Amino acid sequence: MKNLVIPATKKTPEIIFLASGELLMITGSSFPENVNKFYQPIVDWLEELKKSRPAKVNITFDLENVNTSSARIFLQILRSVSEIAKDKKGLRVIWKYENEDKDMLEQGETLEKILKRPFEYIEKAG
């Protein structure tokens, strides 16, 4: 299995997913014209990661702007990652947000409630 690296554009985030599962990062803005088309390779890659059964999975969201469709895909990604790391101690979700951006903080809190897994929140200086 290879690492998955997708460079950022004005409308899509940078994706850095290491095959070990210990570093999965989604950084930047996410409002692609076709959300499913952009995120399908990521969903497929996570399906492959499930087969390798990593002991630890760390996923970091460091987002600036997100549309509703992207938020739904993030939930799908988080559910997939949760299946990979069935042991609660094996999954670490980090949600970064600007200190002035309460909407992004609330987005993380909403996903955390739906997923029923604790997130770590990191406030970035704005």
C-alpha positions in Angstrom: 0.0 0.0 0.0 1.3 3.4 -0.9 0.9 6.8 0.8 -1.8 9.0 -0.6 -0.7 12.6 -1.2 -3.0 15.1 -3.1 -1.8 18.7 -3.4 -4.2 21.5 -2.3 -6.0 23.7 -4.8 -8.1 26.8 -4.2 -11.2 24.6 -3.7 -9.7 21.4 -2.4 -7.6 20.5 0.6 -4.2 19.0 0.8 -4.4 15.3 1.6 -1.5 13.5 3.3 -2.3 9.9 4.3 0.6 7.7 5.3 0.2 4.0 4.7 1.1 3.3 8.3 -2.1 5.0 9.4 -0.2 7.1 11.9 -0.6 10.3 10.0 -3.7 11.2 8.1 -4.1 14.9 7.4 -6.7 17.0 5.6 -5.6 20.6 5.4 -7.0 23.8 3.8 -10.3 24.5 2.2 -12.9 22.0 1.0 -15.5 23.1 -1.4 -14.8 21.0 -4.6 -17.3 21.3 -7.4 -17.8 17.5 -7.3 -17.3 16.3 -3.7 -17.8 12.7 -4.5 -15.3 12.7 -7.3 -12.6 14.4 -5.3 -13.0 12.3 -2.1 -13.6 8.9 -3.8 -9.9 8.1 -4.0 -9.6 8.9 -0.3 -12.5 6.6 0.6 -11.0 3.9 -1.6 -7.6 4.3 0.1 -9.2 4.0 3.5 -10.8 0.7 2.5 -7.3 -0.6 1.6 -6.0 0.7 4.9 -8.6 -1.4 6.7 -7.0 -4.6 5.3 -3.6 -3.7 7.0 -5.2 -3.3 10.4 -2.9 -0.6 11.8 -2.8 -0.5 15.6 -3.0 3.3 15.7 -4.7 5.8 13.4 -4.2 9.5 13.8 -6.3 11.8 11.7 -6.0 15.6 11.7 -8.4 18.1 10.2 -6.9 21.6 9.8 -9.6 23.3 7.7 -10.3 26.9 6.8 -13.5 26.7 4.7 -15.8 23.7 4.3 -19.1 23.3 2.5 -22.0 21.1 3.6 -21.2 18.3 1.1 -17.6 18.1 2.4 -18.8 17.9 6.0 -20.9 14.8 5.0 -17.9 13.2 3.4 -15.8 13.9 6.5 -18.4 12.0 8.5 -18.0 9.1 6.1 -14.2 9.3 6.4 -14.4 9.4 10.2 -16.7 6.4 10.3 -14.3 4.5 8.1 -11.4 5.4 10.2 -13.3 4.4 13.3 -13.8 0.9 11.8 -10.1 0.7 11.2 -9.3 1.5 14.8 -12.0 -0.4 16.6 -10.1 0.0 19.9 -11.0 3.5 21.1 -7.4 4.0 22.3 -6.2 3.3 18.7 -7.9 6.3 17.2 -6.9 9.9 17.6 -8.9 12.6 15.9 -7.4 16.1 16.0 -9.6 19.1 15.0 -7.7 22.4 14.5 -9.6 25.7 14.2 -8.8 29.4 14.2 -9.6 31.0 17.6 -12.1 33.4 15.8 -13.8 30.6 13.8 -16.5 29.3 16.1 -18.3 27.7 13.2 -15.4 25.4 12.4 -15.2 24.5 16.1 -18.9 23.7 16.1 -18.4 21.6 13.0 -15.9 19.4 14.8 -18.1 19.2 17.9 -21.1 18.1 15.7 -19.0 15.3 14.0 -17.7 14.3 17.4 -21.2 13.8 18.8 -22.4 11.9 15.7 -19.3 9.7 15.8 -19.4 9.2 19.6 -15.6 9.3 19.7 -13.6 12.0 21.5 -11.8 14.6 19.5 -8.8 16.7 20.5 -9.3 20.4 19.7 -6.4 22.6 19.0 -7.0 26.3 18.8 -4.7 28.1 16.3 -3.8 31.7 17.0 -5.7 33.9 14.5 
